C-alpha cells in the first residue's frame, strides 16, 4: 500500500511539473506570437507605404502619345 502511494505521489508530481512546463511554454509562445503580429503589422505598413510611393511614381510618368 505504501509503495502504491509513493508511486501515485511521484506520478502526481510529474503531472504537476509537466503542467508548469507547459504553462511556461504557453507564455513564451504567446510572447512570440505577439512579436510576430507586431512585425507583420510593421511590414504591412511598410508595404503600403511602398505601394503608395510606387503608385505616385507611376502616375507621374508621361503617358504614351
PyMOL commands that set and color helices and strands:
alter all, ss='L'
color gray80, all
select helices_A, chain A and resi 2-60
alter helices_A, ss='H'
color red, helices_A
deselect
rebuild
show_as cartoon
